Amino acid sequence: MFMKKELLTLLMSGCSGILVAQTTGTVVDENKQPLPAATVSLFRESENKMISGVVTDINGGFELNTHEGENYRIRISFVGYSTQEVKCQNISKHLSLGTIVLEPDSKMLNGVTVTANSVTQKADRQIIIPNQLQRKTSSNGLGLLQHLQLSRISVNTLDSKVTTTMGDAVELRINGVKAEIQEVKALLPADVLKIEYHDNPGLRYGNVAAVIDIILKEKKNGGSISGELMNTINPLGIGDYQLSGNYHVGNSNFKASVNWNRRNVNWLRENMEAFNATTPGISNYEIGQKTKARYDNINLSIGYDYIHSGNILSVTFRDLYNNTPHAVSDRNSRLIQASNTFDIKDRTKSRSNNPSLDIYYQHEFTKDRHLFFDLIGTYIYTKNDRLYRQSQGNAVQEITSHVDGNKYSAIAEVIYEQKIKDSRLSFGLRHQQMYTKNAYDGNTSSSVKMNTAESYAFGEWASTLGKLDYTVGIGVMRTYASQGNAKQVKYIFRPTIQLGYRFNNYLSIRYKAYMGGYAPSLAELSDVEQHIDIYQIRRGNPNLQAVSFFSNELSISVGTKYISAEWFTRYSYDNKPYMEETIYTNGLYVRSYANQRGFHRLNSQINLKIRPWKDYISIQLAPFVNRYISNGNTYTHAHTNWGVRANLMGMYKNWYIGANLETSFHSLWGETLNKNEKSHSIVFGYNREKWGIELQLQNIFSSRYEMSVENFSHLAPYNQMVWSRNLCKVFGIDFHFNLNFGKHGSEVNQRIHNSDTDAGIVPTTK
């Protein structure tokens, strides 16, 4: 019996040796980077039933067992990429399919459930596909960004802010379109295909710190209505309310949203300042008293999109209205000066309206050649009134100011992109023209008329050499300003290079070096002065020159299934930046601006992310250090800031809990050091497909919320403290709903969007 079994086994092995063949290959993405865990399925040529299947290894490789002389179809798929099929006829004993390239596909994820967070690392960006838990437990697009815990990104859902952990602004986009935070909040997590996080953006984005581009799924006819109501219980003065809707019919899409954001809180402002130009000097100490801060912001957006065969026409009207009856700079205080005591009252109220019209067109010549055009016109009206009163008994000194501001601007941009084999070529032109007319009245009366313009041209080439990704680009910026008979023009050269090398699927390194520049704001250039108080005035400087800066960035990333870490460091130098300058003339301290010698900054941080239990728990820890050196024409100041940010996210079924902790972030510029608040928050939430509710707890273990500003001027130094008990132990409730109807139609895929929000008003507050 034993001999029969042994003989049968030998005969079967011999047959296998004759019939069995090995078919191998390697799967990569569009940038020739390996795609591990791609699915490779084997079918007989005339059948749809899968015979067998494997997944690719960490190098993208696979091996299938087939049979010699047979005909097969081999299907290769990966989430977020187009599926490829390879026909194999009369298979040989050893068949190599070579390298198989999968292309990204924005349509692929419709109806697909992603059970594990998928991250693909590129030289200039990360591509993140949210998993099922992250979608189920997120109420909107902003909540989804918070749950993703992106490296070097801070998301504050209470204040609706997204910044880098270094304090820089983040550019938000939807389908390539630059978007406002309210438009991101209007997104439904189920509609999000993937997130393209450009943590190393190039000239295409103007060298901003970071870009988060939210790519939506394509849909069929139908629409949705969604809303969100957030209000704090203690105090009652914080609220955020939004209503959004869209409707698709044929190739057309109609969309609208409105957001109302309000604050009505109390805090105290304390101030210590010295005026040293006279003998004896003056020393003031202000004891803060309760002061109201209140504002209402209303954002309206109405749009129409037409999409046909890859070509897109989009027309969007936006309007931002702000009403601030009590500015955040307002204060009531008791001023002590030697043996004298004064009462201080500082009030500013303002209104502004910012309507704009955006016309966007995208033309697809072929699958690999695109042209993008964007034209936006903006009008900004600003009305600002301020009263400063310093009184002692019947002796009263007052400063009043009234500003009517009108600004008109137009921005036009055109970009051409073409893919050439494994490389990408892009170049573009952008021009912004602005006209400002501001009328100042009160203690000082003047009228300012100013024409300013900024033009920018760039070309960029991105390609690969084996495991090395590289991008090189050249840009040129021209700035122009005229005020009366004074005119100035400056050209700024903007080269950039990016290098990324992936050693394996776990370890990669990236480097970026670039030159850039920026021009003074309209307020800084304005030839006008405004009184701050009875001792000081603020004055613009029409002789300010545009600034060139140089930056180097290095990051090293390592990651496994359960733990990932990134070390990021950036050094930058601003050459002759326009920073503050204080002089004493005609009995007053003049706070103005001038081109100084230079400014150095070094930022470094480690981002550690741990996932100890599948997708249910994620812990993020990010210690950081900032070093600043400010070299003025008559001063040098340096400051070092150590801190940490920590975040915990737990998700189970439809429930989630989040906790966030941030130490104070400091920033030095010129002679002024800003110290932001320390904060912590806890959220508990339950989310369903059509509705959800969240409890928000802010600073519940603190008894005092504070921020401070310190100025090191030798002539007029000061130390300001803003603090409140009103912003501690804050309890809020956030309720949202979503109603879908019909079958959904295609979302627009606009790539560029511009905006203008600088009113050009010279500030009068401290």
VEXKEVO-768485 format. One line per 2 residues: number of its first residue (from 1); their letters; for each residue z, y, x of C-alpha. Coordinates in steps of 0.1 Angstrom, whole numbers, plus 2048, in hexadecimal, padded with zeros to 3 digits. Each point is the difference from the previous one (the first is absolute). Layout:
REM VEXKEVO-768485
NUM	a	Z/Y/X; ...
This chain:
REM VEXKEVO-768485
1	mf	800/800/800; 809/818/81C
3	mk	7DF/7F8/812; 7EC/808/7E0
5	ke	811/822/7FC; 7FA/809/824
7	ll	7DC/7F6/7FE; 7FB/815/7E0
9	tl	80F/81E/811; 7EA/7FC/81E
11	lm	7E1/7FE/7EA; 80A/81F/7EC
13	sg	806/813/821; 7DE/7F6/80D
15	cs	7EF/80C/7E0; 813/821/803
17	gi	7F5/804/823; 7DC/7FE/7F4
19	lv	802/814/7E0; 81A/81B/807
21	aq	7F5/821/80F; 813/820/80A
23	tt	7F4/822/7F3; 811/81E/811
25	gt	7FE/826/7FF; 813/821/804
27	vv	807/819/7E4; 802/825/809
29	de	801/821/7EE; 7E7/81D/802
31	nk	80F/80B/820; 7FE/7DE/810
33	qp	825/7FA/7FD; 80C/7DD/7F7
35	lp	80A/7F9/7DC; 81C/7E7/800
37	aa	809/7ED/7E0; 7DC/804/7F2
39	tv	7F7/7E4/7E8; 7E3/7E9/80A
41	sl	7F5/7E9/7E4; 7E7/7E3/802
43	fr	7E8/7F7/7E3; 7E3/7E8/7FE
45	es	7DF/813/7FD; 7F9/7F8/7DB
47	en	825/7FE/7F4; 81A/81B/7F7
49	km	81E/7E9/806; 811/807/821
51	is	803/7E2/817; 819/80E/819
53	gv	80D/821/80E; 812/80F/81D
55	vt	80E/822/80B; 7F7/812/820
57	di	818/801/81D; 80E/81F/811
59	ng	7DF/804/813; 7EB/7FD/7E0
61	gf	7F4/7DD/80A; 7FC/7E2/7E9
63	el	7F4/7DC/801; 7F3/7EB/7E3
65	nt	7FA/7DB/7FE; 7DD/7F9/7F2
67	he	7E7/7E3/802; 7E1/7FE/814
69	ge	7DF/805/7EE; 810/80E/7E1
71	ny	7F9/822/7EF; 81D/818/7FA
73	ri	80A/823/7F5; 81D/810/813
75	ri	811/81D/7EF; 816/819/814
77	sf	817/818/7EE; 81C/819/807
79	vg	812/818/7E9; 7EF/822/800
81	ys	7E0/7F3/810; 7DE/7F4/7F3
83	tq	7FD/7DA/7FE; 7E6/7F0/817
85	ev	7EE/7DF/7FA; 7EE/7EC/81B
87	kc	7E8/7E5/7F8; 800/7E2/818
89	qn	7E5/7E6/7FD; 7FD/7DF/812
91	is	820/806/813; 802/7F5/824
93	kh	81E/7EF/810; 80D/820/80F
95	ls	7F5/820/7ED; 80C/823/80A
97	lg	7FA/81B/7E7; 80A/81A/81A
99	ti	80F/822/7F5; 800/807/7DB
101	vl	806/825/7F6; 811/809/7DF
103	ep	7FA/823/7F3; 81A/814/7EB
105	ds	7FA/7FF/7DB; 811/819/7E9
107	km	7F7/7EA/7E1; 80F/7E0/80C
109	ln	824/803/7F6; 7FB/804/7DA
111	gv	814/7E5/7EF; 80E/7F2/821
113	tv	825/7FD/805; 80C/806/823
115	ta	820/7ED/807; 806/80C/823
117	ns	7FC/823/80F; 7E0/800/814
119	vt	7FD/819/81E; 7E1/803/815
121	qk	804/816/81F; 7E3/815/80B
123	ad	7FC/819/81D; 805/81E/7EA
125	rq	811/7F2/7E1; 812/7E4/7EE
127	ii	7F1/7EF/7E1; 81D/7F5/7E9
129	ip	7FB/7EB/7E1; 81F/803/7EB
131	nq	80F/7DF/7F5; 809/7F6/7DC
133	lq	825/809/802; 7F8/823/80E
135	rk	7E8/807/7E3; 817/7F2/7E5
137	ts	81E/814/80B; 7EE/822/806
139	sn	7FD/818/7E3; 7E4/815/80F
141	gl	7EC/807/820; 81C/813/810
143	gl	819/7E4/7F9; 7E7/7E7/80F
145	lq	7FE/814/820; 826/7FF/802
147	hl	802/7DA/7FB; 7E6/7FA/81B
149	ql	817/810/81B; 7E3/80C/815
151	sr	808/805/825; 808/825/808
153	is	7FE/80B/7DC; 81C/80F/7EB
155	vn	7FD/7FF/7DA; 818/815/7EA
157	tl	7FB/7F7/7DB; 819/81A/7F4
159	ds	7EF/81D/810; 7DD/7F0/7FE
161	kv	7F9/804/825; 7EF/7EA/81A
163	tt	803/80A/825; 800/7EF/821
165	tm	822/7F8/80F; 7F9/81B/81A
167	gd	7FF/81A/7E4; 7DA/805/7FF
169	av	7ED/802/7DF; 7EC/7E2/7F5
171	el	7DE/803/7F1; 7FD/7EC/7E0
173	ri	7DF/7F3/7F3; 7F3/7EB/7E3
175	ng	7E0/7ED/807; 7FA/818/81D
177	vk	807/81F/7EC; 81B/817/80C
179	ae	81A/800/7E4; 81F/811/7F5
181	iq	821/7EE/7FD; 7FE/802/7DA
183	ev	7DF/7EE/800; 810/7E4/815
185	ka	81C/7FE/7E7; 7E6/7FB/7E4
187	ll	7F3/7E0/80F; 80A/7DE/7F2
189	pa	80A/7E6/81B; 7EB/7E5/7EF
191	dv	7E1/816/806; 806/802/826
193	lk	7E8/7EA/814; 80E/809/822
195	ie	810/81B/815; 7EE/80D/81F
197	yh	81B/810/815; 7EF/815/81C
199	dn	81E/803/818; 7E7/80A/81B
201	pg	7E6/816/7EE; 7E3/810/813
203	lr	7EA/81E/7FD; 7F4/7F5/7DE
205	yg	822/80B/7F3; 805/81E/816
207	nv	81B/7EF/815; 81B/801/7E6
209	aa	81F/7EC/807; 7F9/7E4/7E7
211	vi	7E9/7F8/7E3; 809/7E8/7E3
213	di	7E1/7F6/7ED; 806/7ED/7E0
215	il	7E1/7EB/7F6; 7FE/7F7/7DB
217	ke	7F0/7E1/7F0; 7E0/805/7EC
219	kk	804/7FC/7DB; 7EB/7FD/7E0
221	ng	7FF/816/7E1; 821/80B/7F1
223	gs	81D/816/809; 826/805/804
225	is	81B/819/7F8; 81F/801/816
227	ge	81F/816/802; 820/805/814
229	lm	820/812/7F8; 81A/805/81B
231	nt	81F/814/7FA; 821/802/812
233	in	821/7FB/7EC; 816/812/819
235	pl	7F5/81B/806; 7E8/806/7E2
237	gi	7E9/817/813; 7E8/7E8/811
239	gd	7E3/7F2/7ED; 7DD/7F2/805
241	yq	7E9/7F8/7E3; 7DC/7F4/800
243	ls	7E5/7F6/7E7; 7DF/7F1/80C
245	gn	7E1/7F1/7EF; 7DD/7F4/808
247	yh	7E3/7F2/7EC; 7E1/7EE/80B
249	vg	7DF/7FD/7ED; 7E1/7F4/811
251	ns	7FC/811/821; 817/81C/7F7
253	nf	826/804/805; 815/81B/7F0
255	ka	823/806/80F; 81D/819/7FB
257	sv	824/803/80C; 81B/81A/7FD
259	nw	821/800/814; 81F/816/7FB
261	nr	819/801/81D; 81F/815/7FC
263	rn	820/809/813; 81E/813/7F3
265	vn	81D/7FC/818; 81C/814/811
267	wl	808/803/825; 810/818/819
269	re	7F0/812/81E; 816/80A/81D
271	nm	7F4/815/81D; 80D/80B/822
273	ea	7EB/818/813; 803/819/81D
275	fn	7EC/81F/809; 803/806/825
277	at	7E7/81D/808; 81B/81B/7FB
279	tp	822/806/810; 816/7F6/7EF
281	gi	7EC/7E4/7F0; 803/7F6/7DB
283	sn	80E/7DF/7F5; 7FC/7F4/7DC
285	ye	810/7E2/7EF; 7F6/7F8/7DD
287	ig	816/7E9/7EA; 7E9/7F0/7E7
289	qk	806/801/7DA; 7EF/7EA/7E5
291	tk	7DB/809/7FD; 7E6/7F1/7E8
293	ar	7DF/7F2/80C; 7E6/7F8/7E6
295	yd	7DB/7FA/7FE; 7E6/7EF/7EA
297	ni	7DF/7F2/80D; 7E5/7F5/7E9
299	nl	7E2/7ED/80D; 7E1/7FA/7EA
301	si	7E2/7EC/808; 7E1/7F9/7EB
303	gy	7E2/7EE/80D; 7DF/7EE/7F9
305	dy	7EF/7E6/816; 7DD/7F1/7FD
307	ih	7F9/7E1/815; 7DE/7EE/803
309	sg	7F3/7E9/81A; 819/80B/81B
311	ni	7F9/825/7F9; 81D/815/7F3
313	ls	803/823/7F0; 823/80C/7FA
315	vt	80B/821/7F1; 826/808/7FF
317	fr	812/81E/7F4; 824/805/80E
319	dl	81A/81A/7F9; 822/804/810
321	yn	818/818/7EF; 822/809/810
323	nt	81B/814/7F0; 81F/807/816
325	ph	819/817/7EF; 81A/7F8/81A
327	av	7F3/7F9/823; 810/7E6/817
329	sd	806/81D/819; 815/814/7E6
331	rn	824/806/809; 821/810/7F5
333	sr	819/805/81B; 81D/815/80E
335	li	7F6/810/821; 81C/807/819
337	qa	7F8/819/81C; 81E/808/816
339	sn	818/810/7E8; 7E6/807/7E4
341	tf	7F7/7E9/7E3; 7DF/802/7ED
343	di	7F2/7ED/7E2; 7DD/7F1/805
345	kd	7E7/7F9/7E5; 7DE/7F2/809
347	rt	7E7/7F8/7E4; 7DC/7F5/801
349	ks	7EB/7F6/7E3; 7DC/7F6/802
351	rs	7E3/7F1/7EC; 7DF/7F2/80C
353	nn	7E2/7F0/7F1; 7E7/7EC/814
355	ps	7E1/7F4/7EC; 7E4/7EE/813
357	ld	7E0/7EE/7F9; 7F5/7E2/815
359	iy	7DC/7F3/7FF; 7FA/7E0/814
361	yq	7E1/7EC/806; 7FB/7DF/812
363	he	7DE/7F1/807; 7FA/7DD/80C
365	ft	7DF/7FD/813; 807/7DB/808
367	kd	81F/7EA/802; 807/80D/823
369	rh	7F5/825/7FD; 813/81A/7EC
371	lf	800/825/7FA; 81E/813/7F2
373	fd	801/823/7F4; 81D/814/7F2
375	li	801/824/7F4; 820/811/7F3
377	gt	807/823/7F4; 824/80D/7FD
379	yi	812/81F/7F2; 824/806/808
381	yt	814/81B/7EE; 823/808/80C
383	kn	81A/818/7F2; 821/804/814
385	dr	81E/816/7FA; 81E/804/816
387	ly	821/813/7FE; 819/802/81D
389	rq	820/813/7F9; 81D/806/818
391	sq	81D/812/7F0; 823/80C/808
393	gn	810/810/7E3; 7E9/81C/7F3
395	av	7EC/800/820; 7E1/7EB/7FA
397	qe	7E2/7FA/816; 7E1/7EF/7F0
399	it	7DF/7F2/80C; 7E5/7F8/7E7
401	sh	7DE/7F1/804; 7E4/7F7/7E8
403	vd	7E1/7ED/80B; 7E0/7F9/7EC
405	gn	7EB/7E7/812; 7DC/7F5/7FA
407	ky	7ED/7E7/815; 7DE/7F1/7FC
409	sa	7F3/7E3/814; 7E3/7E7/802
411	ia	7FF/7E0/814; 7E0/7EC/806
413	ev	7FF/7DF/813; 7E5/7E7/807
415	iy	804/7DF/813; 7E7/7E5/809
417	eq	80B/7DD/80A; 7EB/7E2/80B
419	ki	809/7DD/80B; 7EB/7F3/81D
421	kd	806/7DB/806; 825/7FE/809
423	sr	804/826/806; 803/81F/7EB
425	ls	7F1/822/805; 80D/81E/7EC
427	fg	7FB/826/803; 807/81D/7E9
429	lr	803/825/7FA; 81B/814/7EE
431	hq	803/825/7F8; 81B/813/7EF
433	qm	7FC/825/7F6; 81E/814/7F3
435	yt	805/824/7F3; 823/80E/7FA
437	kn	80B/820/7EF; 826/805/7FF
439	ay	811/81F/7F3; 824/807/80C
441	dg	817/819/7EF; 825/809/802
443	nt	812/80E/81E; 7DF/7FA/813
445	ss	7DE/805/7EF; 7DF/7F3/80F
447	sv	7E1/7EE/7F7; 7F0/7E4/814
449	km	7DC/7F4/7FE; 7F7/7E3/817
451	nt	7E2/7EA/805; 806/7DF/813
453	ae	7EA/7E2/806; 802/7DE/812
455	sy	7E3/7EA/809; 802/7DD/80D
457	af	7E6/7E7/80D; 806/7DD/80D
459	ge	7EF/7E0/80B; 812/7DE/804
461	wa	7F6/7DD/80D; 815/7E1/7FA
463	st	7F9/7DE/80E; 80F/7E1/811
465	lg	7FE/7EE/821; 80F/7DE/7FC
467	kl	824/805/7F6; 7FE/825/808
469	dy	7FA/819/7E4; 7F7/823/80A
471	tv	7F7/821/7EF; 7F2/81F/812
473	gi	7F9/821/7EF; 7F9/824/807
475	gv	807/81D/7E9; 7FD/826/802
477	mr	813/819/7EA; 7F9/825/7FC
479	ty	819/817/7F1; 7F9/824/7F4
481	as	816/81B/7F2; 7FA/825/7F7
483	qg	818/81A/7F3; 7F4/824/7FF
485	na	7EE/807/821; 811/7E3/812
487	kq	7ED/7E0/804; 806/7E0/815
489	vk	7EC/7E0/806; 80B/7E1/813
491	yi	7F0/7DE/807; 815/7E1/805
493	fr	7F3/7E0/810; 80E/7E0/7F0
495	pt	7F8/7E0/812; 812/7E0/7F8
497	iq	802/7DC/80C; 812/7E2/7F0
499	lg	804/7DE/80F; 80F/7E0/7F0
501	yr	804/7DE/811; 80C/7E1/7ED
503	fn	80E/7E6/818; 804/7E7/7E4
505	ny	809/800/7DC; 823/80B/808
507	ls	7FE/81A/81B; 7EA/81F/802
509	ir	800/822/812; 7F0/821/7F6
511	yk	7FB/821/812; 7F3/821/7F3
513	ay	7F9/821/813; 7F1/81F/7F0
515	mg	7FD/825/802; 803/816/7E1
517	gy	807/822/7F4; 80C/815/7E3
519	ap	7FE/824/7F4; 81B/818/7F4
521	sl	807/802/7DB; 7F6/81E/7EB
523	ae	824/80C/7FE; 805/7FE/826
525	ls	7E0/814/806; 807/819/7E5
527	dv	804/824/80D; 81E/808/7E9
529	eq	826/801/803; 81B/7F7/7E7
531	hi	825/807/802; 817/7E2/802
533	di	820/814/7FD; 80E/822/80C
535	yq	7FF/7F3/824; 7DF/7EC/802
537	ir	7DC/801/7F7; 7E5/7E5/802
539	rg	7DE/80A/80D; 7DE/7EE/803
541	np	7EB/802/81F; 7DA/803/7FC
543	nl	7FB/7FA/825; 80C/7DC/7FF
545	qa	7E7/7E7/80F; 7F8/7DD/7F6
547	vs	812/7E4/814; 7F4/7E2/813
549	ff	816/7E1/802; 800/7DF/813
551	sn	80F/7DF/7F4; 804/7DC/80C
553	el	80D/7E3/7EB; 809/7DD/80A
555	si	80B/7E3/7EA; 808/7DC/806
557	sv	803/7E8/7E3; 80C/7DD/7FE
559	gt	804/7EC/7E0; 807/7DD/7F2
561	ky	805/7F4/7DD; 825/80A/7FE
563	is	803/81D/818; 7EA/81C/80D
565	ae	807/81D/818; 7ED/81E/80B
567	wf	808/819/81C; 7EE/821/7FB
569	tr	802/81F/817; 7ED/821/7FF
571	ys	7FF/81C/819; 7EE/821/7F7
573	yd	7FD/822/80F; 7F6/820/7EE
575	nk	7EF/81A/817; 80A/824/7F8
577	py	80C/7F8/7DD; 808/81D/7E9
579	me	826/7FF/7FB; 81A/818/7F6
581	et	80A/81F/814; 81C/818/7F9
583	iy	801/824/80D; 815/81F/7F8
585	tn	7EE/821/7F7; 809/81F/7EC
587	gl	822/7F2/7F8; 7F3/7E0/7F1
589	yv	7FC/7DC/80C; 7DC/7F6/7FB
591	rs	7F9/7DA/7FC; 7DC/7FA/807
593	ya	7E8/7E7/811; 7EF/7FF/821
595	nq	7ED/7E7/815; 81A/7F1/817
597	rg	7FE/7EC/820; 801/7DC/7F2
599	fh	812/7E6/7EC; 808/7DC/809
601	rl	80A/7E4/7E9; 808/7DC/806
603	ns	806/7E8/7E3; 809/7DC/804
605	qi	80C/7E5/7E7; 803/7DB/7FB
607	nl	7F7/7F2/7DE; 810/7DE/7F9
609	ki	7F8/7EC/7E0; 812/7E0/7F7
611	rp	7F7/7E9/7E3; 81B/7E5/800
613	wk	7F8/7F1/7DE; 7DB/7FF/7F8
615	dy	7F5/81F/7ED; 822/804/7EE
617	is	812/814/81B; 7F2/818/81A
619	iq	815/815/818; 7F2/81D/814
621	la	812/811/81C; 7F1/81E/814
623	pf	815/811/81B; 7EF/81F/80E
625	vn	804/81C/81A; 7EF/822/800
627	ry	7FE/817/81E; 7F4/824/7FE
629	is	7FA/81B/81B; 7F6/822/7F3
631	ng	7F3/818/81B; 7FD/824/7F3
633	nt	7F6/81F/814; 824/80A/802
635	yt	813/7E0/7F8; 803/7DB/805
637	ha	812/7E8/7E9; 804/7DA/800
639	ht	80F/7E8/7E7; 804/7DA/7FC
641	nw	805/7EF/7DF; 80B/7DB/7FC
643	gv	7FF/7EF/7DE; 7F8/7E2/7EC
645	ra	7F0/7F7/7DF; 809/7DF/7EE
647	nl	7F1/7F1/7E0; 808/7E1/7EC
649	mg	7EA/7F2/7E4; 808/7E2/7EB
651	my	7E9/7F2/7E5; 803/7E3/7E8
653	kn	7EA/7FA/7E2; 7FF/822/7EE
655	wy	820/80D/810; 804/814/820
657	ig	81A/813/814; 7FA/818/81C
659	an	817/813/818; 7F6/81B/818
661	le	814/813/81B; 7F3/81D/816
663	ts	813/814/81A; 7F8/825/806
665	fh	7DD/807/80E; 7FE/81E/816
667	sl	7E2/815/809; 7FE/81D/819
669	wg	7E4/81A/7FF; 801/820/813
671	et	825/80C/7FF; 809/7EF/7E0
673	ln	810/7DD/7FC; 7FF/7F0/7DD
675	kn	818/7E4/7F8; 7F6/7ED/7E0
677	ek	819/7EF/7E9; 810/7DF/805
679	sh	7F9/7EA/7E2; 804/7DE/7F0
681	si	7F4/7F1/7E0; 802/7E0/7EB
683	vf	7E8/7F6/7E4; 803/7E4/7E7
685	gy	7E1/7F8/7EB; 7F1/7E9/7E6
687	nr	7DA/800/7FC; 7E8/7F1/7E7
689	ek	7DB/802/7FB; 802/81B/7E5
691	wg	821/811/808; 81D/802/818
693	ie	821/812/808; 811/80A/820
695	lq	823/80D/808; 800/818/81E
697	lq	820/808/813; 7FE/81B/81B
699	ni	81A/809/819; 81B/7EE/7ED
701	fs	817/7FB/81E; 7FD/825/80B
703	sr	815/81E/7F4; 7E9/81A/80F
705	ye	7DB/804/804; 7F6/818/81C
707	ms	7E3/80E/815; 802/819/81C
709	ve	7E9/818/813; 80A/80E/822
711	nf	7EF/81B/813; 805/806/826
713	sh	7F2/823/803; 814/814/81A
715	la	7FB/820/7EC; 807/7F3/7DD
717	py	80D/7DB/7FE; 80B/7F1/7E0
719	nq	80D/7E0/7F1; 7F9/7F9/7DB
721	mv	810/7E4/7EC; 7F5/7F5/7DE
723	ws	817/7E7/7EE; 807/7F3/7DD
725	rn	816/7E8/7EE; 7E8/802/7E4
727	lc	7E7/7E9/813; 819/7E4/808
729	kv	808/7E3/7EA; 7E0/805/7ED
731	fg	7F8/7E6/7E5; 7DD/7FF/7F1
733	id	7ED/7EB/7E7; 7DA/7FA/804
735	fh	7ED/7F1/7E2; 7DB/7F9/801
737	fn	7E6/7F0/7E9; 7DC/7F5/802
739	ln	7E8/7F8/7E3; 7DF/7F0/808
741	fg	7E4/7FD/7E7; 7DD/7F1/801
743	kh	7EF/7F3/820; 803/816/81E
745	gs	7E2/811/811; 7FA/809/824
747	ev	816/817/813; 7F0/81C/814
749	nq	7FE/7FA/825; 7FF/824/80D
751	ri	806/803/825; 808/825/807
753	hn	813/81B/7EF; 80C/822/80C
755	sd	81A/819/7F3; 80D/823/807
757	td	825/808/7F8; 808/81C/819
759	ag	806/820/7EC; 803/816/820
761	iv	81F/812/7F5; 817/80E/81B
763	pt	823/7F2/7FA; 81E/818/7FD
765	tk	81C/7E6/7FF; 816/7F5/81D
